[in-house]
Amino acid sequence: MKTSFIKSGLSTLLLAAVLTGCSSNPVVEEQQTSTDIEDTSVQTGQVDTSAIDDATVEVMTADTVFYFDFDKALLKPESRAALLEHSASLQNSPRNVRLEGHADERGTREYNMALGERRANAVKEFLVLQGVSPGLIEVISYGEERAAAYGSNDDAWGLNRRVELK
């Protein structure tokens, strides 16, 4: 009995100490005036464009997606025109590019992977013949896996038979 009385007394004493330690004084907030608030405005940077002329700014307007006929890896005339512009740009300012070959859903998965690669390689060969360094060009095939359009019709299939230049 004596131990339970001691335990309960200690518990009460401990609880009182904790509650006393946790008490706080009320915080008196001072009113801030508009002069007390610091300036948080953000300054934006300025670019000096006076040294840039129209010849140094190159705007790419050529298509970056090239379409192919069914079961073909031959470039169309409109693709060649856009690729000429890309080849000139890559010769003037070399950068790495990736050619992603795609196919529509018809055919086996393996066949479509190979067809997508043939299409991307056709674009690469054209660029290399125009003077672009082959080391700048990466070729990858997605086959039918990354469709641009879903559906089993001529319009969807035509959009999926492509090479994307990235």
Protein Blocks (a to p, Z undefined) as FASTA:
>chain_A
ZZmmmmmmmmmmmmmmmmmmmpccddddddddfklpccfbdcdddddfklpcfklpccdf
bdfbdcddehiabdcfklmmmmmmmmmmmmmmgcdddddddddfedcfklmmmmmmmmmm
mmmmmmmmnopafklpccddekjmlcfbgcjdfklmmmmmccddZZ
